[in-house]
Amino acid sequence: MGYEIVRGNAHGLSDVSKFLETLGALDDHALPELRTFFDPQSEVTVTRAPGRLDVMGGIADYSGSLVLELPIAEATLVALQKDEAPRISIVSLVDNETRALSFEMPLADLEHEGVLIEYDEARAYFSSDPANAWAAYVAGVFLVLARELGTRFSHGARLLISSRVPAGKGVSSSAALEVATMSAVAAAFNIEINARDLALLCQRVENLVVGAPCGVMDQMTATCGEAHQLLALVCQPAELVGSIKLPEELAVWGLDSGVRHSIGGGDYGSVRAGAFMGLRILAEVAGLDADYLANIEPHEFEEEFARHLPHSMLGAEFLARFGNTSDSVTKVERDRTYAIGAPARHPIYENFRVRRFAELLQRPGGLSEDEKISLGKLMYESHNSYSACGLGSQATDLLVELVRATGPDKGLFGAKITGGGSGGTVAVLGDRNAESAVEKVAARYAALMG
């Protein structure tokens, strides 16, 4: 059909150029459902959002920690065309664009008797058919914009999605999808949203429509991250500190363990709940006056608070003694036993580790070998703390140990599990010229794990 860029540009990004070529050739596409998906006479809005590699901070984000996040080259692209018909039509290209998932809903389904539906109704709507649950990340954007900003959609929309961010690998495919979608909707419908607010609204899509209890670091990185720089963010709730450029001599790699994880899974949710239970207990029993566990210094924790935290507690006992937690996206279940000590301890020490990591990276005059080793030690400590919380896995532990065994002599200094844990991707820190050592770690891992 052919398109020409009338506003903006592809910024020299190869994936954007390829996506634009795909749009221009839809009338000859191998998938019949795409040949007439867009009206060739109407404007199409194209947006892009990257995945991210969690270098330090991870699951301490919801407890207010500083986090350091690296945008990756892999990204999600969304093309949106307004539709006169009052409906949302979505096609997501999968399996190297040889197959497509499709979803369609009338805009009227977002209302009941002229009133916008509640978020719990939306969760039930999208989860009623597991095959369509993925559409909540996209269609949920329209409900959040309507509920939070009062946006009224006089037109429907057609959205075509292409993503190179692998799902379930701890590199935030969900945030990339939400941010790319909301950016497209905002541009097409002339909705003014600054970058920080866009990230927070996308978090609401994931928390309240999808029902996954994520923090905000993923959406902030997809929205505000810069190439080759670590986004430094204090998650209270989303305060940008700035970006930290990686020293020229260092590089970070992501190694896929091959084990999928879900941020909506029980392990992540129970660890998050346990951290908020610990915060509540310390407030009630020890007089803690803090909104975030990360604001407690490690020495202060050990001297004043650690002794008040139980190793674990049955949900019913916690609810009877302390009421609920301050977390709006997890629920304490009465018949479940929650780890509390380790999940509450993690963000306190992780925030300290991340601050130290950032300080080392920003030292003038380059890093000594000992300082590079210190960076790696902080990553190993973070990884071990994940495991103490119950968010490790045999696969990611093996990858980390292979990096440790290779060691500084081969240019590898540290590694840790990323994101929500329980599988997914391992971040590896090394000298920029150590790629061959990383490849050998991957090959050794593949040989051991098949």
KOLMI-732287 format. One record per residue (C-alpha): residue in one letter; z, x, y negated. Coordinates in nm, 3 decimals. Layout:
N
resn | c3 | c1 | c2
A | Z | X | Y $
...
END
This chain:
450
resn | c3 | c1 | c2
M | 0.000 | 0.000 | 0.000 $
G | 0.072 | 0.294 | -0.233 $
Y | 0.345 | 0.338 | -0.494 $
E | 0.381 | 0.555 | -0.802 $
I | 0.709 | 0.668 | -0.958 $
V | 0.762 | 0.490 | -1.290 $
R | 1.121 | 0.601 | -1.356 $
G | 1.322 | 0.892 | -1.216 $
N | 1.186 | 1.156 | -0.980 $
A | 1.226 | 1.296 | -0.628 $
H | 1.413 | 1.606 | -0.755 $
G | 1.214 | 1.821 | -0.515 $
L | 1.405 | 1.683 | -0.217 $
S | 1.187 | 1.679 | 0.093 $
D | 1.357 | 1.378 | 0.248 $
V | 1.294 | 1.171 | -0.066 $
S | 0.928 | 1.272 | -0.074 $
K | 0.888 | 1.184 | 0.293 $
F | 1.058 | 0.847 | 0.242 $
L | 0.827 | 0.769 | -0.049 $
E | 0.529 | 0.855 | 0.172 $
T | 0.664 | 0.617 | 0.438 $
L | 0.693 | 0.339 | 0.178 $
G | 0.340 | 0.401 | 0.065 $
A | 0.207 | 0.364 | 0.418 $
L | 0.406 | 0.061 | 0.536 $
D | 0.093 | -0.151 | 0.576 $
D | -0.015 | 0.087 | 0.855 $
H | 0.332 | 0.140 | 1.004 $
A | 0.373 | 0.149 | 1.383 $
L | 0.647 | -0.115 | 1.354 $
P | 0.479 | -0.452 | 1.284 $
E | 0.785 | -0.596 | 1.110 $
L | 0.752 | -0.337 | 0.832 $
R | 0.387 | -0.396 | 0.740 $
T | 0.464 | -0.699 | 0.525 $
F | 0.830 | -0.625 | 0.448 $
F | 0.769 | -0.538 | 0.081 $
D | 0.540 | -0.707 | -0.169 $
P | 0.300 | -0.429 | -0.280 $
Q | 0.279 | -0.584 | -0.629 $
S | 0.653 | -0.566 | -0.698 $
E | 0.878 | -0.277 | -0.795 $
V | 1.089 | -0.096 | -0.535 $
T | 1.411 | 0.090 | -0.619 $
V | 1.485 | 0.401 | -0.411 $
T | 1.825 | 0.572 | -0.393 $
R | 1.979 | 0.855 | -0.191 $
A | 2.336 | 0.950 | -0.095 $
P | 2.443 | 1.248 | 0.120 $
G | 2.690 | 1.278 | 0.403 $
R | 2.975 | 1.524 | 0.367 $
L | 3.158 | 1.795 | 0.555 $
D | 3.536 | 1.774 | 0.522 $
V | 3.633 | 2.138 | 0.465 $
M | 4.002 | 2.076 | 0.388 $
G | 4.214 | 1.769 | 0.323 $
G | 4.080 | 1.515 | 0.571 $
I | 4.323 | 1.244 | 0.670 $
A | 4.568 | 1.343 | 0.396 $
D | 4.347 | 1.163 | 0.143 $
Y | 4.520 | 0.826 | 0.182 $
S | 4.852 | 1.003 | 0.121 $
G | 4.740 | 1.145 | -0.213 $
S | 4.638 | 1.499 | -0.117 $
L | 4.393 | 1.730 | -0.286 $
V | 4.079 | 1.740 | -0.069 $
L | 3.779 | 1.976 | -0.066 $
E | 3.454 | 1.813 | 0.045 $
L | 3.105 | 1.961 | 0.081 $
P | 2.795 | 1.739 | 0.048 $
I | 2.547 | 1.811 | 0.327 $
A | 2.167 | 1.815 | 0.324 $
E | 2.145 | 1.510 | 0.552 $
A | 2.138 | 1.187 | 0.353 $
T | 2.078 | 0.812 | 0.363 $
L | 1.789 | 0.663 | 0.166 $
V | 1.759 | 0.299 | 0.066 $
A | 1.457 | 0.118 | -0.075 $
L | 1.532 | -0.219 | -0.234 $
Q | 1.297 | -0.488 | -0.363 $
K | 1.422 | -0.805 | -0.528 $
D | 1.323 | -1.122 | -0.347 $
E | 1.260 | -1.462 | -0.504 $
A | 1.408 | -1.620 | -0.191 $
P | 1.792 | -1.635 | -0.200 $
R | 1.851 | -1.417 | 0.103 $
I | 1.942 | -1.062 | 0.203 $
S | 1.694 | -0.905 | 0.444 $
I | 1.776 | -0.562 | 0.590 $
V | 1.577 | -0.330 | 0.813 $
S | 1.734 | -0.002 | 0.926 $
L | 1.508 | 0.261 | 1.084 $
V | 1.664 | 0.431 | 1.388 $
D | 1.570 | 0.674 | 1.666 $
N | 1.358 | 0.894 | 1.436 $
E | 1.207 | 0.581 | 1.283 $
T | 1.051 | 0.468 | 1.611 $
R | 1.272 | 0.159 | 1.623 $
A | 1.429 | -0.074 | 1.370 $
L | 1.739 | -0.290 | 1.348 $
S | 1.694 | -0.609 | 1.147 $
F | 1.939 | -0.849 | 0.984 $
E | 1.894 | -1.145 | 0.754 $
M | 2.137 | -1.382 | 0.587 $
P | 2.115 | -1.642 | 0.310 $
L | 2.306 | -1.555 | -0.008 $
A | 2.470 | -1.895 | 0.034 $
D | 2.667 | -1.754 | 0.328 $
L | 2.869 | -1.550 | 0.078 $
E | 3.004 | -1.873 | -0.066 $
H | 3.180 | -2.184 | 0.059 $
E | 3.138 | -2.496 | -0.151 $
G | 3.041 | -2.282 | -0.451 $
V | 3.337 | -2.043 | -0.416 $
L | 3.296 | -1.685 | -0.293 $
I | 3.435 | -1.634 | 0.055 $
E | 3.745 | -1.420 | 0.107 $
Y | 3.717 | -1.072 | 0.255 $
D | 3.878 | -1.173 | 0.583 $
E | 3.616 | -1.449 | 0.618 $
A | 3.343 | -1.190 | 0.559 $
R | 3.491 | -0.960 | 0.827 $
A | 3.489 | -1.247 | 1.074 $
Y | 3.131 | -1.337 | 0.975 $
F | 2.990 | -0.989 | 1.043 $
S | 3.204 | -0.911 | 1.348 $
S | 3.119 | -1.238 | 1.525 $
D | 2.806 | -1.071 | 1.667 $
P | 2.867 | -0.703 | 1.756 $
A | 2.493 | -0.637 | 1.739 $
N | 2.499 | -0.719 | 1.368 $
A | 2.830 | -0.554 | 1.274 $
W | 2.643 | -0.263 | 1.110 $
A | 2.505 | -0.499 | 0.845 $
A | 2.852 | -0.538 | 0.690 $
Y | 2.815 | -0.194 | 0.527 $
V | 2.504 | -0.318 | 0.345 $
A | 2.543 | -0.691 | 0.286 $
G | 2.912 | -0.637 | 0.207 $
V | 2.802 | -0.459 | -0.111 $
F | 2.679 | -0.790 | -0.254 $
L | 3.010 | -0.965 | -0.184 $
V | 3.220 | -0.684 | -0.333 $
L | 3.009 | -0.674 | -0.650 $
A | 3.038 | -1.051 | -0.679 $
R | 3.412 | -1.063 | -0.619 $
E | 3.516 | -0.753 | -0.814 $
L | 3.268 | -0.753 | -1.105 $
G | 3.174 | -1.121 | -1.122 $
T | 2.808 | -1.041 | -1.050 $
R | 2.596 | -1.345 | -0.973 $
F | 2.276 | -1.279 | -0.781 $
S | 1.992 | -1.507 | -0.894 $
H | 1.753 | -1.328 | -0.658 $
G | 1.778 | -1.212 | -0.302 $
A | 1.691 | -0.862 | -0.187 $
R | 1.498 | -0.676 | 0.080 $
L | 1.643 | -0.341 | 0.183 $
L | 1.484 | -0.072 | 0.398 $
I | 1.720 | 0.201 | 0.520 $
S | 1.645 | 0.547 | 0.658 $
S | 1.931 | 0.784 | 0.739 $
R | 1.954 | 1.141 | 0.863 $
V | 2.335 | 1.137 | 0.856 $
P | 2.450 | 1.114 | 1.219 $
A | 2.684 | 0.824 | 1.290 $
G | 3.024 | 0.872 | 1.452 $
K | 3.024 | 1.250 | 1.393 $
G | 3.284 | 1.282 | 1.120 $
V | 3.033 | 1.349 | 0.840 $
S | 3.065 | 1.010 | 0.669 $
S | 2.749 | 0.823 | 0.756 $
S | 2.921 | 0.500 | 0.650 $
A | 2.998 | 0.620 | 0.295 $
A | 2.644 | 0.753 | 0.253 $
L | 2.509 | 0.411 | 0.352 $
E | 2.746 | 0.221 | 0.122 $
V | 2.683 | 0.446 | -0.178 $
A | 2.305 | 0.449 | -0.138 $
T | 2.305 | 0.069 | -0.101 $
M | 2.532 | -0.003 | -0.396 $
S | 2.339 | 0.243 | -0.614 $
A | 2.016 | 0.059 | -0.527 $
V | 2.166 | -0.285 | -0.592 $
A | 2.316 | -0.171 | -0.923 $
A | 1.986 | -0.021 | -1.041 $
A | 1.769 | -0.314 | -0.931 $
F | 1.999 | -0.583 | -1.073 $
N | 2.096 | -0.391 | -1.391 $
I | 2.466 | -0.364 | -1.304 $
E | 2.639 | -0.086 | -1.499 $
I | 2.893 | 0.103 | -1.286 $
N | 3.020 | 0.455 | -1.349 $
A | 3.029 | 0.698 | -1.057 $
R | 3.403 | 0.679 | -0.992 $
D | 3.412 | 0.300 | -0.995 $
L | 3.107 | 0.285 | -0.769 $
A | 3.289 | 0.500 | -0.514 $
L | 3.601 | 0.283 | -0.531 $
L | 3.393 | -0.034 | -0.490 $
C | 3.219 | 0.118 | -0.187 $
Q | 3.560 | 0.196 | -0.040 $
R | 3.642 | -0.174 | -0.074 $
V | 3.330 | -0.257 | 0.124 $
E | 3.453 | -0.038 | 0.409 $
N | 3.819 | -0.137 | 0.388 $
L | 3.787 | -0.509 | 0.326 $
V | 3.449 | -0.621 | 0.460 $
V | 3.394 | -0.376 | 0.746 $
G | 3.768 | -0.349 | 0.816 $
A | 3.784 | 0.033 | 0.853 $
P | 4.095 | 0.188 | 0.690 $
C | 3.927 | 0.490 | 0.526 $
G | 4.044 | 0.674 | 0.214 $
V | 3.810 | 0.727 | -0.081 $
M | 3.711 | 1.093 | -0.045 $
D | 3.392 | 1.013 | 0.148 $
Q | 3.255 | 0.771 | -0.110 $
M | 3.353 | 1.001 | -0.397 $
T | 3.169 | 1.291 | -0.236 $
A | 2.857 | 1.083 | -0.171 $
T | 2.865 | 0.969 | -0.533 $
C | 2.982 | 1.278 | -0.725 $
G | 2.930 | 1.577 | -0.496 $
E | 2.709 | 1.872 | -0.595 $
A | 2.499 | 2.088 | -0.364 $
H | 2.665 | 2.411 | -0.243 $
Q | 2.993 | 2.322 | -0.413 $
L | 3.319 | 2.182 | -0.284 $
L | 3.419 | 1.858 | -0.453 $
A | 3.787 | 1.890 | -0.547 $
L | 3.950 | 1.548 | -0.557 $
V | 4.314 | 1.441 | -0.589 $
C | 4.327 | 1.111 | -0.402 $
Q | 4.575 | 0.930 | -0.629 $
P | 4.359 | 0.729 | -0.593 $
A | 4.045 | 0.922 | -0.694 $
E | 4.098 | 1.184 | -0.964 $
L | 3.817 | 1.439 | -0.990 $
V | 3.944 | 1.792 | -1.046 $
G | 3.590 | 1.933 | -1.053 $
S | 3.374 | 2.138 | -0.819 $
I | 3.450 | 2.475 | -0.664 $
K | 3.145 | 2.690 | -0.596 $
L | 3.160 | 2.865 | -0.263 $
P | 3.171 | 3.243 | -0.310 $
E | 2.827 | 3.394 | -0.251 $
E | 2.947 | 3.584 | 0.054 $
L | 3.078 | 3.273 | 0.235 $
A | 2.913 | 2.978 | 0.407 $
V | 3.030 | 2.666 | 0.589 $
W | 2.865 | 2.519 | 0.898 $
G | 2.920 | 2.191 | 1.079 $
L | 2.913 | 2.194 | 1.460 $
D | 2.873 | 1.861 | 1.638 $
S | 3.108 | 1.835 | 1.937 $
G | 2.892 | 1.562 | 2.090 $
V | 3.198 | 1.333 | 2.102 $
R | 3.166 | 1.024 | 1.887 $
H | 3.455 | 0.882 | 1.694 $
S | 3.513 | 0.572 | 1.486 $
I | 3.722 | 0.564 | 1.169 $
G | 3.796 | 0.204 | 1.257 $
G | 3.937 | 0.307 | 1.593 $
G | 4.301 | 0.262 | 1.690 $
D | 4.404 | 0.627 | 1.675 $
Y | 4.308 | 0.684 | 1.313 $
G | 4.453 | 0.349 | 1.208 $
S | 4.784 | 0.407 | 1.387 $
V | 4.822 | 0.755 | 1.234 $
R | 4.754 | 0.616 | 0.890 $
A | 5.003 | 0.334 | 0.951 $
G | 5.259 | 0.589 | 1.073 $
A | 5.226 | 0.790 | 0.752 $
F | 5.287 | 0.483 | 0.538 $
M | 5.578 | 0.382 | 0.759 $
G | 5.727 | 0.726 | 0.698 $
L | 5.682 | 0.686 | 0.322 $
R | 5.862 | 0.352 | 0.334 $
I | 6.149 | 0.488 | 0.545 $
L | 6.202 | 0.781 | 0.309 $
A | 6.208 | 0.547 | 0.011 $
E | 6.466 | 0.318 | 0.172 $
V | 6.686 | 0.569 | 0.355 $
A | 6.656 | 0.887 | 0.150 $
G | 6.583 | 0.749 | -0.197 $
L | 6.236 | 0.904 | -0.222 $
D | 6.078 | 0.816 | -0.556 $
A | 5.711 | 0.892 | -0.494 $
D | 5.399 | 0.684 | -0.439 $
Y | 5.235 | 0.951 | -0.224 $
L | 5.367 | 1.174 | 0.052 $
A | 5.147 | 1.457 | -0.076 $
N | 5.364 | 1.478 | -0.388 $
I | 5.652 | 1.615 | -0.182 $
E | 5.667 | 1.996 | -0.159 $
P | 5.716 | 2.136 | 0.194 $
H | 6.049 | 2.304 | 0.109 $
E | 6.173 | 1.982 | -0.050 $
F | 6.068 | 1.788 | 0.259 $
E | 6.253 | 2.019 | 0.496 $
E | 6.569 | 2.029 | 0.285 $
E | 6.600 | 1.662 | 0.188 $
F | 6.376 | 1.433 | 0.389 $
A | 6.267 | 1.560 | 0.730 $
R | 6.592 | 1.464 | 0.904 $
H | 6.547 | 1.099 | 0.803 $
L | 6.218 | 1.052 | 0.983 $
P | 6.215 | 0.932 | 1.344 $
H | 5.966 | 1.082 | 1.586 $
S | 5.833 | 0.733 | 1.654 $
M | 5.932 | 0.369 | 1.617 $
L | 5.838 | 0.034 | 1.763 $
G | 5.656 | -0.183 | 1.512 $
A | 5.902 | -0.471 | 1.556 $
E | 6.199 | -0.246 | 1.474 $
F | 6.028 | -0.110 | 1.165 $
L | 5.939 | -0.456 | 1.037 $
A | 6.292 | -0.582 | 1.096 $
R | 6.454 | -0.288 | 0.915 $
F | 6.206 | -0.204 | 0.640 $
G | 5.964 | -0.493 | 0.598 $
N | 5.600 | -0.394 | 0.562 $
T | 5.436 | -0.081 | 0.420 $
S | 5.258 | -0.039 | 0.088 $
D | 4.922 | 0.011 | 0.260 $
S | 4.684 | -0.278 | 0.204 $
V | 4.438 | -0.185 | 0.480 $
T | 4.657 | -0.129 | 0.786 $
K | 4.895 | -0.369 | 0.953 $
V | 5.203 | -0.274 | 1.153 $
E | 5.182 | -0.449 | 1.490 $
R | 5.512 | -0.562 | 1.635 $
D | 5.447 | -0.460 | 1.995 $
R | 5.305 | -0.115 | 1.923 $
T | 5.497 | 0.212 | 1.907 $
Y | 5.391 | 0.434 | 1.618 $
A | 5.427 | 0.808 | 1.576 $
I | 5.591 | 0.860 | 1.237 $
G | 5.724 | 1.216 | 1.209 $
A | 5.394 | 1.402 | 1.257 $
P | 5.173 | 1.162 | 1.056 $
A | 5.418 | 1.173 | 0.763 $
R | 5.459 | 1.551 | 0.780 $
H | 5.084 | 1.619 | 0.788 $
P | 4.988 | 1.526 | 0.427 $
I | 5.289 | 1.711 | 0.285 $
Y | 5.182 | 2.039 | 0.444 $
E | 4.809 | 1.968 | 0.418 $
N | 4.826 | 1.925 | 0.041 $
F | 5.001 | 2.263 | 0.022 $
R | 4.732 | 2.419 | 0.243 $
V | 4.446 | 2.271 | 0.043 $
R | 4.591 | 2.391 | -0.287 $
R | 4.632 | 2.741 | -0.143 $
F | 4.275 | 2.729 | -0.006 $
A | 4.138 | 2.632 | -0.349 $
E | 4.336 | 2.906 | -0.522 $
L | 4.198 | 3.171 | -0.289 $
L | 3.839 | 3.054 | -0.336 $
Q | 3.870 | 3.077 | -0.714 $
R | 4.011 | 3.427 | -0.732 $
P | 3.797 | 3.644 | -0.962 $
G | 3.623 | 3.952 | -0.832 $
G | 3.541 | 3.829 | -0.482 $
L | 3.753 | 3.794 | -0.170 $
S | 3.902 | 4.071 | 0.037 $
E | 3.877 | 4.060 | 0.415 $
D | 4.245 | 3.966 | 0.435 $
E | 4.192 | 3.677 | 0.194 $
K | 3.900 | 3.547 | 0.402 $
I | 4.125 | 3.563 | 0.707 $
S | 4.391 | 3.373 | 0.511 $
L | 4.138 | 3.097 | 0.437 $
G | 4.064 | 3.072 | 0.808 $
K | 4.433 | 3.063 | 0.896 $
L | 4.478 | 2.762 | 0.669 $
M | 4.192 | 2.585 | 0.850 $
Y | 4.344 | 2.661 | 1.192 $
E | 4.680 | 2.525 | 1.073 $
S | 4.511 | 2.209 | 0.950 $
H | 4.338 | 2.167 | 1.286 $
N | 4.667 | 2.206 | 1.474 $
S | 4.829 | 1.947 | 1.249 $
Y | 4.554 | 1.698 | 1.337 $
S | 4.639 | 1.752 | 1.703 $
A | 5.010 | 1.701 | 1.634 $
C | 4.920 | 1.364 | 1.483 $
G | 4.723 | 1.269 | 1.795 $
L | 4.378 | 1.307 | 1.636 $
G | 4.255 | 1.610 | 1.825 $
S | 4.020 | 1.618 | 2.123 $
Q | 3.947 | 1.855 | 2.407 $
A | 3.593 | 1.907 | 2.280 $
T | 3.680 | 1.996 | 1.921 $
D | 3.971 | 2.212 | 2.038 $
L | 3.727 | 2.411 | 2.250 $
L | 3.489 | 2.461 | 1.957 $
V | 3.773 | 2.581 | 1.735 $
E | 3.896 | 2.822 | 2.004 $
L | 3.546 | 2.963 | 2.051 $
V | 3.529 | 3.033 | 1.677 $
R | 3.875 | 3.193 | 1.687 $
A | 3.775 | 3.409 | 1.985 $
T | 3.461 | 3.525 | 1.805 $
G | 3.673 | 3.614 | 1.506 $
P | 3.643 | 3.807 | 1.180 $
D | 3.475 | 4.104 | 1.348 $
K | 3.169 | 3.880 | 1.392 $
G | 3.210 | 3.720 | 1.050 $
L | 3.386 | 3.396 | 1.151 $
F | 3.721 | 3.328 | 0.983 $
G | 3.829 | 2.971 | 1.057 $
A | 3.745 | 2.628 | 1.190 $
K | 3.892 | 2.278 | 1.193 $
I | 3.817 | 1.926 | 1.301 $
T | 3.686 | 1.709 | 1.017 $
G | 3.716 | 1.358 | 0.881 $
G | 3.902 | 1.107 | 1.092 $
G | 3.933 | 1.338 | 1.392 $
S | 3.932 | 1.237 | 1.760 $
G | 3.598 | 1.409 | 1.815 $
G | 3.309 | 1.440 | 1.574 $
T | 3.229 | 1.758 | 1.386 $
V | 3.406 | 2.092 | 1.342 $
A | 3.376 | 2.279 | 1.010 $
V | 3.333 | 2.656 | 1.047 $
L | 3.393 | 2.910 | 0.771 $
G | 3.224 | 3.247 | 0.789 $
D | 3.031 | 3.518 | 0.614 $
R | 2.696 | 3.395 | 0.487 $
N | 2.514 | 3.630 | 0.725 $
A | 2.712 | 3.510 | 1.031 $
E | 2.472 | 3.235 | 1.137 $
S | 2.383 | 3.413 | 1.460 $
A | 2.753 | 3.416 | 1.552 $
V | 2.772 | 3.042 | 1.485 $
E | 2.465 | 2.986 | 1.702 $
K | 2.628 | 3.183 | 1.985 $
V | 2.942 | 2.967 | 1.956 $
A | 2.724 | 2.656 | 1.982 $
A | 2.535 | 2.796 | 2.281 $
R | 2.859 | 2.892 | 2.457 $
Y | 3.002 | 2.547 | 2.388 $
A | 2.690 | 2.378 | 2.526 $
A | 2.708 | 2.590 | 2.841 $
L | 3.074 | 2.501 | 2.898 $
M | 3.044 | 2.130 | 2.813 $
G | 2.694 | 2.054 | 2.939 $
END
